[in-house]
Amino acid sequence: MSATQILLLIGAYFLVLILISYFTGKNDSNIDFFKAGKQSPWYVVAFGMVGASLSGVTFISVPGWVEATQFNYMQVVIGYLFGYMVVAFVLLPLYYRMNLTSIYEYLLDRFGSTSHKTGAFFFFLSRVLGAAFRLYLVAIVLQQFVFDDLGVRFEFTVVISILLIWIYTNRGGIKTIVWTDTLQTLFMIVAVILSIVLINKELGWSFGEFLSSAEFQDYNAFLNTESFLDRNYFIKSFVGGMFVTICMTGLDQDMMQKNLTCKSLKDAQKNMVSFSFVLVAVTFMFMLLGVLLFIYAKRNGIGIPLMDGSPKTDLLFPEIALNGGLGLALAVTFMLGLIAAAYSSADSALTSLTTSFCVDFLDVEKKSESEQKKIRKKTHVAMSIMLVIVIIAFKYILSSNVIDSLLTVAGYTYGPLLGLFAFGILTKYQIRDRYVWVVSVLSVAIIVLIANIPTSYLGGYVMGYELLPLNGLLTYFGLWLIRKGKITADTNTAL
């Protein structure tokens, strides 16, 4: 597939998204931008959230991770499933009862202004890094397979990507994204299914023959129960995955903003439960695709693509889809799936960053309606520029698999959110609000120190995703130390 054909495909794709935004963004009001008028059908939200949760990271990085970890990542995914149940039946009732626009308003009501700003700051940091990780991955694929041939610099690729997202989210915000995510999820799922079918056909297998093949057995290690010291030991991965979901979905304005557009709590819970099972199934398909990619590469002498002189397994899927001799149908499907997967998470991230900054830091809801809209539009532009800067910086500092990097960073940045919400929900204590930021920063600093302890000092124990719940526990303990009298009466914030 030529660079020109890919550019035409990208252009046609964004024309469709802009058309959707035209119809959904006619009102151009803040209530539609932030909450979609609370009229979104739950099944539309559920289907669209699959694409937003998986993103370009899963689309590219999970298949590329199979050779190194085999099916061990599914241990984390099973933990996700249990985490989604906590979100559906513990956190969503709280958010709906308080009728929140930003979920961090809960911390304002429960503890005070410093807690509110601290929680919003850690979301802001987490989402900027997370969205940048995801868009970075897509940008390097587009750069490697399209823009390098045209002599276009990486920085320009990033600017164009963010600009296109800004264009179709500028008016409708979350109301537009609920519907564009649905289209993007469809493209992504069709892409992975078609890729599996076409590669199996090229290898001369039926799906059943693939699963029973000797080559598949080389990659199908699922549970790691050999040594608790291993980073990917089952219990560590499962617990870590559960808390990653609670934090990166339930305590994340990006993911919760979609849920809060549903008409009722019951609809939002149906959305969350159905979405969680579909997500597990789709992730498993990506793992199967990863196995097929490595088998196909070995049979056809396709090496791991190089980036800046180093092998990068994240680029294996695009290499085979675009240059592996599997035909134009797979190339087109791959590009549609990649673009859809990337932008389904990036567009909602940009919208949620705008929402949180406007509500949590600028108190936009206290302004006049005309002033609210001006503030929202200026903030939307500022968030776009910030993402451009961070993504470009990643090109020069990232070295490991992107999904591994993403989950590692989550262990640092989401921990204070976990501790704050847990303390608010599980206890009736008030706290000395002005010290909350100190507790949160110290917790992150301690976790960074723990994560960098040489394994030889720990008897060979390798730190993994358990850093996230440990970070939350440290924050919880710190809040306990600065607690004061209990709430004198039940409030609408206590469960």
C-alpha positions as CSV (number, residue, x, y, z in Angstrom):
1,M,0.0,0.0,0.0
2,S,1.6,3.3,-1.1
3,A,2.0,6.4,1.0
4,T,-0.4,8.2,-1.3
5,Q,-3.1,5.5,-0.8
6,I,-2.7,5.7,2.9
7,L,-3.1,9.5,2.9
8,L,-6.2,9.3,0.9
9,L,-7.6,6.7,3.3
10,I,-6.8,8.9,6.3
11,G,-8.4,11.9,4.6
12,A,-11.6,9.9,3.8
13,Y,-11.8,8.6,7.4
14,F,-11.5,12.0,8.9
15,L,-14.1,13.4,6.6
16,V,-16.6,10.9,8.0
17,L,-15.6,11.9,11.6
18,I,-16.0,15.6,10.8
19,L,-19.4,14.9,9.3
20,I,-20.5,13.1,12.5
21,S,-19.2,16.1,14.5
22,Y,-21.3,18.4,12.3
23,F,-24.5,16.7,13.3
24,T,-23.7,16.1,16.9
25,G,-22.1,19.5,17.6
26,K,-24.8,21.8,16.2
27,N,-25.7,22.9,19.7
28,D,-22.0,23.7,20.7
29,S,-23.0,24.1,24.4
30,N,-20.9,23.2,27.4
31,I,-23.6,20.8,28.7
32,D,-23.3,18.8,25.4
33,F,-19.5,19.1,25.4
34,F,-19.2,17.9,29.0
35,K,-22.2,15.5,29.4
36,A,-23.9,15.0,26.0
37,G,-27.1,16.2,27.6
38,K,-27.1,12.8,29.6
39,Q,-29.0,11.2,26.7
40,S,-26.5,8.6,25.3
41,P,-27.9,5.1,24.8
42,W,-26.0,2.7,27.1
43,Y,-25.2,0.1,24.4
44,V,-23.7,2.8,22.1
45,V,-21.4,3.9,25.0
46,A,-20.5,0.3,25.8
47,F,-19.5,-0.5,22.3
48,G,-17.5,2.7,21.8
49,M,-15.7,2.3,25.1
50,V,-14.1,-0.9,23.8
51,G,-12.1,1.0,21.2
52,A,-11.3,3.8,23.7
53,S,-10.0,1.3,26.2
54,L,-7.9,-0.7,23.8
55,S,-6.6,2.2,21.7
56,G,-3.6,2.1,19.4
57,V,-1.5,0.7,22.2
58,T,-3.4,-2.6,22.2
59,F,-3.8,-2.6,18.5
60,I,0.0,-2.5,17.9
61,S,1.8,-3.1,21.2
62,V,-0.1,-6.2,22.5
63,P,0.5,-8.3,19.4
64,G,4.1,-7.2,19.4
65,W,4.5,-8.2,23.1
66,V,3.5,-11.8,22.6
67,E,7.0,-13.2,21.8
68,A,8.4,-11.7,25.1
69,T,5.5,-12.6,27.4
70,Q,3.3,-15.0,25.5
71,F,-0.2,-15.0,26.9
72,N,0.9,-13.7,30.4
73,Y,-0.8,-10.4,29.7
74,M,-4.2,-12.2,29.9
75,Q,-3.5,-12.5,33.6
76,V,-3.7,-8.7,33.8
77,V,-6.8,-8.7,31.6
78,I,-8.7,-11.1,34.0
79,G,-7.9,-8.7,36.8
80,Y,-9.4,-5.9,34.6
81,L,-12.7,-7.8,34.6
82,F,-13.0,-7.8,38.4
83,G,-11.9,-4.2,38.5
84,Y,-14.8,-3.2,36.2
85,M,-17.3,-4.8,38.6
86,V,-16.0,-2.5,41.4
87,V,-16.4,0.5,39.1
88,A,-19.9,-0.5,38.1
89,F,-21.3,-1.2,41.6
90,V,-19.2,1.0,43.9
91,L,-18.0,4.1,42.0
92,L,-20.8,4.7,39.5
93,P,-23.6,4.9,42.1
94,L,-21.6,7.5,43.9
95,Y,-21.0,9.6,40.8
96,Y,-24.6,9.5,39.7
97,R,-26.0,10.3,43.1
98,M,-23.9,13.4,43.2
99,N,-24.6,14.3,39.6
100,L,-21.0,15.1,38.9
101,T,-19.5,16.8,35.8
102,S,-15.9,16.1,36.9
103,I,-15.6,13.1,39.2
104,Y,-12.9,15.0,41.2
105,E,-15.7,17.3,42.5
106,Y,-16.3,14.4,44.9
107,L,-13.0,15.1,46.6
108,L,-14.0,18.8,47.0
109,D,-17.3,17.8,48.7
110,R,-15.7,15.1,50.8
111,F,-12.4,16.7,51.9
112,G,-11.9,20.2,50.5
113,S,-10.3,22.3,47.9
114,T,-6.7,21.0,48.2
115,S,-7.8,17.4,47.9
116,H,-9.9,18.4,44.9
117,K,-7.0,20.1,43.1
118,T,-4.6,17.3,44.0
119,G,-6.9,14.6,42.6
120,A,-7.5,16.6,39.4
121,F,-3.8,17.3,39.0
122,F,-2.9,13.6,39.2
123,F,-5.6,12.7,36.7
124,F,-4.3,15.5,34.5
125,L,-0.7,14.2,34.7
126,S,-1.9,10.6,34.1
127,R,-4.1,11.4,31.2
128,V,-1.6,13.6,29.4
129,L,1.0,10.9,29.6
130,G,-1.5,8.1,28.7
131,A,-2.9,9.9,25.7
132,A,0.6,10.9,24.6
133,F,1.8,7.2,24.8
134,R,-1.1,6.2,22.6
135,L,-0.8,8.8,20.0
136,Y,3.0,8.5,20.0
137,L,2.6,4.9,18.9
138,V,0.4,5.7,16.0
139,A,2.6,8.6,15.0
140,I,5.7,6.5,14.7
141,V,3.8,3.9,12.6
142,L,2.5,6.7,10.3
143,Q,6.0,8.1,10.2
144,Q,7.7,4.8,9.4
145,F,5.3,3.7,6.7
146,V,4.0,7.0,5.2
147,F,5.7,10.2,6.0
148,D,9.3,9.1,5.9
149,D,8.8,8.3,2.2
150,L,7.4,11.8,1.7
151,G,10.3,13.5,3.5
152,V,8.0,14.8,6.3
153,R,9.4,15.2,9.8
154,F,8.0,13.3,12.8
155,E,7.1,16.6,14.5
156,F,4.8,17.6,11.6
157,T,3.1,14.2,11.7
158,V,2.2,14.8,15.4
159,V,0.9,18.3,14.8
160,I,-1.3,17.1,11.9
161,S,-2.7,14.2,14.1
162,I,-3.6,16.5,16.9
163,L,-5.0,19.1,14.6
164,L,-7.4,16.6,13.0
165,I,-8.6,15.5,16.5
166,W,-9.2,19.1,17.5
167,I,-11.2,19.8,14.4
168,Y,-13.9,17.1,15.0
169,T,-14.0,17.5,18.9
170,N,-14.0,21.3,19.1
171,R,-17.8,21.7,19.0
172,G,-19.5,18.5,20.1
173,G,-17.0,17.2,22.7
174,I,-18.2,14.1,24.5
175,K,-21.4,14.1,22.5
176,T,-19.5,13.7,19.3
177,I,-17.1,11.2,20.8
178,V,-19.8,8.8,22.0
179,W,-20.8,8.3,18.4
180,T,-17.4,8.4,16.7
181,D,-16.1,5.9,19.2
182,T,-18.7,3.4,18.0
183,L,-17.6,3.7,14.4
184,Q,-13.9,3.5,15.5
185,T,-14.5,0.4,17.6
186,L,-16.2,-1.3,14.6
187,F,-13.2,-0.6,12.4
188,M,-10.8,-1.9,15.0
189,I,-12.6,-5.2,15.6
190,V,-13.1,-5.9,11.9
191,A,-9.4,-5.2,11.4
192,V,-8.3,-7.8,14.0
193,I,-10.7,-10.5,12.8
194,L,-9.9,-10.0,9.1
195,S,-6.1,-10.0,9.9
196,I,-6.5,-13.4,11.8
197,V,-8.5,-14.8,8.9
198,L,-6.2,-13.7,6.1
199,I,-3.0,-14.7,7.8
200,N,-4.4,-18.1,8.7
201,K,-5.4,-18.5,5.0
202,E,-1.9,-17.6,3.9
203,L,-0.4,-20.1,6.3
204,G,-2.8,-22.8,4.9
205,W,-4.6,-23.3,8.3
206,S,-8.1,-23.2,9.5
207,F,-8.6,-21.5,12.8
208,G,-8.8,-24.8,14.6
209,E,-5.6,-26.0,12.9
210,F,-3.8,-22.9,14.1
211,L,-4.9,-23.5,17.7
212,S,-3.7,-27.1,17.6
213,S,-0.4,-26.4,15.7
214,A,2.9,-27.1,17.3
215,E,3.9,-23.4,16.6
216,F,1.0,-22.1,18.6
217,Q,2.1,-24.2,21.6
218,D,5.4,-22.3,21.6
219,Y,3.5,-19.1,22.5
220,N,0.5,-20.2,24.6
221,A,1.9,-20.0,28.1
222,F,-1.0,-18.4,30.0
223,L,-0.4,-18.6,33.8
224,N,2.9,-17.8,35.4
225,T,2.8,-19.6,38.8
226,E,6.4,-20.7,38.9
227,S,7.9,-18.1,41.2
228,F,6.4,-15.2,43.2
229,L,9.6,-13.3,42.6
230,D,8.8,-12.9,38.8
231,R,7.3,-9.7,37.6
232,N,4.5,-11.5,35.7
233,Y,3.6,-13.9,38.5
234,F,-0.2,-14.6,38.3
235,I,-1.3,-13.1,41.6
236,K,0.7,-9.9,41.1
237,S,-0.6,-9.5,37.6
238,F,-4.2,-10.2,38.5
239,V,-4.2,-7.8,41.5
240,G,-2.3,-5.2,39.6
241,G,-4.7,-5.5,36.6
242,M,-7.7,-5.1,38.9
243,F,-6.4,-1.9,40.4
244,V,-5.3,-0.6,37.0
245,T,-8.9,-0.8,35.9
246,I,-10.3,0.7,39.1
247,C,-7.9,3.7,38.6
248,M,-7.6,4.0,34.8
249,T,-11.3,3.6,34.3
250,G,-13.2,4.3,37.6
251,L,-11.0,7.1,38.8
252,D,-10.3,8.5,35.4
253,Q,-12.4,11.5,34.1
254,D,-11.8,10.3,30.5
255,M,-13.5,6.9,30.9
256,M,-16.1,8.0,33.4
257,Q,-17.2,11.0,31.4
258,K,-18.6,8.6,28.8
259,N,-20.5,6.7,31.4
260,L,-21.9,9.8,32.9
261,T,-23.6,10.6,29.6
262,C,-26.0,7.7,30.1
263,K,-29.6,8.4,31.0
264,S,-29.5,6.7,34.4
265,L,-27.3,4.7,36.8
266,K,-28.9,1.5,35.7
267,D,-28.0,2.1,32.1
268,A,-24.4,3.1,33.0
269,Q,-24.0,-0.2,35.0
270,K,-25.3,-2.2,32.0
271,N,-22.9,-0.4,29.9
272,M,-19.9,-1.1,32.2
273,V,-20.7,-4.9,32.7
274,S,-21.3,-5.6,29.0
275,F,-18.3,-3.6,27.9
276,S,-16.0,-5.5,30.3
277,F,-16.7,-8.9,28.9
278,V,-16.4,-7.7,25.3
279,L,-13.1,-6.1,26.1
280,V,-11.7,-9.3,27.5
281,A,-12.7,-11.3,24.4
282,V,-11.3,-8.6,22.0
283,T,-8.0,-8.5,23.9
284,F,-7.7,-12.3,23.6
285,M,-8.1,-11.9,19.9
286,F,-5.2,-9.5,19.8
287,M,-3.0,-12.0,21.6
288,L,-4.0,-14.7,19.0
289,L,-3.1,-12.2,16.3
290,G,0.3,-11.6,17.8
291,V,1.1,-15.3,17.7
292,L,0.1,-15.5,14.0
293,L,2.3,-12.4,13.3
294,F,5.4,-14.0,14.7
295,I,4.7,-17.4,13.1
296,Y,4.2,-15.7,9.7
297,A,7.3,-13.6,10.1
298,K,9.5,-16.6,10.9
299,R,8.1,-18.6,8.0
300,N,8.7,-15.8,5.5
301,G,12.0,-14.5,6.8
302,I,10.5,-11.1,8.0
303,G,12.7,-9.5,10.6
304,I,11.6,-7.3,13.4
305,P,11.5,-3.7,12.0
306,L,14.1,-1.3,13.2
307,M,13.5,2.2,14.6
308,D,16.5,4.4,15.1
309,G,18.7,1.3,14.7
310,S,16.9,-0.8,17.3
311,P,14.4,-3.7,16.8
312,K,10.9,-2.6,17.8
313,T,8.2,-5.4,18.0
314,D,5.5,-2.7,18.1
315,L,6.1,-2.3,14.4
316,L,5.7,-6.0,13.4
317,F,2.0,-5.8,12.8
318,P,2.2,-2.8,10.5
319,E,5.2,-4.3,8.7
320,I,3.3,-7.5,7.8
321,A,0.0,-5.8,7.1
322,L,1.5,-3.2,4.8
323,N,4.6,-4.9,3.3
324,G,4.0,-8.6,4.0
325,G,2.4,-9.5,0.7
326,L,-1.0,-10.3,2.1
327,G,-2.9,-8.0,-0.2
328,L,-4.5,-4.6,-0.3
329,A,-7.6,-5.7,1.7
330,L,-5.5,-6.4,4.8
331,A,-3.5,-3.2,4.3
332,V,-6.6,-1.0,4.1
333,T,-8.3,-2.8,7.0
334,F,-5.1,-2.5,9.1
335,M,-4.8,1.3,8.5
336,L,-8.5,1.8,9.3
337,G,-8.2,-0.2,12.5
338,L,-5.0,1.6,13.5
339,I,-6.4,5.0,12.9
340,A,-9.7,4.1,14.6
341,A,-8.0,2.5,17.6
342,A,-5.6,5.5,18.1
343,Y,-8.1,8.3,17.7
344,S,-10.9,6.7,19.7
345,S,-8.8,7.1,22.8
346,A,-7.0,10.3,21.9
347,D,-10.1,12.3,21.1
348,S,-11.8,11.4,24.4
349,A,-8.6,12.1,26.3
350,L,-8.4,15.6,24.7
351,T,-12.1,16.2,25.7
352,S,-11.7,14.9,29.2
353,L,-8.6,17.0,29.8
354,T,-10.5,20.0,28.6
355,T,-13.4,19.2,30.9
356,S,-11.3,18.5,34.0
357,F,-9.2,21.6,33.6
358,C,-12.3,23.8,33.0
359,V,-14.3,22.4,35.9
360,D,-11.6,21.5,38.4
361,F,-9.0,24.3,38.0
362,L,-10.9,27.2,36.3
363,D,-14.3,26.8,38.0
364,V,-16.0,27.3,34.7
365,E,-19.4,26.4,36.0
366,K,-19.4,29.5,38.1
367,K,-19.0,31.8,35.1
368,S,-21.6,33.2,32.7
369,E,-22.7,30.9,29.8
370,S,-21.0,33.0,27.2
371,E,-17.8,33.1,29.2
372,Q,-17.9,29.4,29.8
373,K,-17.8,28.7,26.1
374,K,-14.9,31.0,25.5
375,I,-12.9,29.4,28.4
376,R,-13.7,25.9,27.1
377,K,-12.6,26.7,23.6
378,K,-9.3,28.3,24.7
379,T,-8.6,25.4,27.0
380,H,-9.3,22.9,24.2
381,V,-6.6,24.6,22.1
382,A,-4.1,24.7,25.0
383,M,-4.6,21.0,25.7
384,S,-3.9,20.2,22.1
385,I,-0.7,22.1,22.1
386,M,0.5,20.4,25.3
387,L,-0.2,16.9,23.8
388,V,1.9,17.8,20.7
389,I,4.9,18.8,23.0
390,V,4.7,15.7,25.1
391,I,4.4,13.2,22.2
392,I,7.4,14.7,20.4
393,A,9.4,14.4,23.7
394,F,8.5,10.7,23.9
395,K,10.3,10.0,20.6
396,Y,13.6,10.8,22.4
397,I,13.0,9.2,25.7
398,L,11.0,6.0,25.2
399,S,12.8,2.7,24.7
400,S,10.6,-0.2,26.0
401,N,7.3,-1.7,24.8
402,V,4.7,1.1,24.9
403,I,2.0,-0.8,26.8
404,D,4.5,-1.8,29.4
405,S,5.6,1.8,29.8
406,L,2.0,2.9,30.0
407,L,1.1,0.5,32.8
408,T,4.3,1.3,34.7
409,V,3.6,5.1,34.6
410,A,0.1,4.3,35.8
411,G,1.5,2.8,39.0
412,Y,3.1,6.1,39.8
413,T,0.4,8.6,38.8
414,Y,-2.9,6.9,39.7
415,G,-1.8,5.8,43.2
416,P,-2.8,9.0,45.0
417,L,-6.2,9.0,43.3
418,L,-6.7,5.4,44.5
419,G,-5.8,6.4,48.1
420,L,-7.9,9.5,48.2
421,F,-11.1,7.9,46.9
422,A,-10.6,4.8,49.0
423,F,-10.2,6.9,52.2
424,G,-13.2,8.9,51.3
425,I,-15.4,5.9,50.6
426,L,-14.2,3.5,53.3
427,T,-13.9,5.9,56.2
428,K,-16.0,8.7,57.8
429,Y,-12.9,10.7,58.8
430,Q,-12.3,14.2,57.7
431,I,-8.6,15.2,57.0
432,R,-6.4,18.2,57.3
433,D,-7.0,19.1,53.7
434,R,-4.0,21.5,53.3
435,Y,-1.5,18.6,53.8
436,V,-3.0,16.3,51.1
437,W,-0.7,17.3,48.4
438,V,2.3,16.6,50.7
439,V,1.0,13.1,51.4
440,S,0.4,12.4,47.7
441,V,3.8,13.6,46.5
442,L,5.6,11.7,49.2
443,S,3.7,8.5,48.3
444,V,4.8,8.8,44.7
445,A,8.4,9.5,45.7
446,I,8.5,6.5,47.9
447,I,7.1,4.3,45.1
448,V,9.7,5.6,42.7
449,L,12.4,4.7,45.2
450,I,10.9,1.2,45.7
451,A,10.6,0.6,42.0
452,N,14.3,1.3,41.5
453,I,15.6,-0.9,44.3
454,P,18.0,-3.5,42.7
455,T,16.4,-6.9,42.5
456,S,19.5,-8.3,44.2
457,Y,18.6,-6.4,47.4
458,L,15.1,-8.0,47.3
459,G,16.2,-11.6,47.0
460,G,15.4,-11.6,43.3
461,Y,11.9,-10.2,43.6
462,V,10.9,-8.1,40.6
463,M,8.5,-5.3,41.0
464,G,5.5,-5.2,38.7
465,Y,2.0,-3.9,38.5
466,E,1.6,-4.3,42.3
467,L,3.2,-0.8,42.6
468,L,-0.2,0.8,41.9
469,P,-2.1,-0.7,44.8
470,L,1.0,-0.2,47.0
471,N,1.0,3.4,46.0
472,G,-2.7,3.7,46.9
473,L,-2.1,2.0,50.3
474,L,0.7,4.5,51.1
475,T,-1.5,7.4,50.3
476,Y,-4.3,5.9,52.4
477,F,-1.9,5.5,55.3
478,G,-0.7,9.1,54.9
479,L,-4.3,10.4,54.9
480,W,-4.9,8.3,58.1
481,L,-2.0,10.2,59.8
482,I,-3.6,13.6,58.9
483,R,-7.1,12.6,59.8
484,K,-9.3,14.5,62.2
485,G,-12.9,14.1,63.5
486,K,-15.4,11.9,61.8
487,I,-18.3,13.2,59.7
488,T,-21.1,13.9,62.2
489,A,-23.9,12.8,59.9
490,D,-24.3,10.8,56.8
491,T,-23.9,12.9,53.7
492,N,-24.5,12.3,50.0
493,T,-20.9,11.5,49.5
494,A,-20.6,8.7,52.0
495,L,-21.4,5.1,50.9
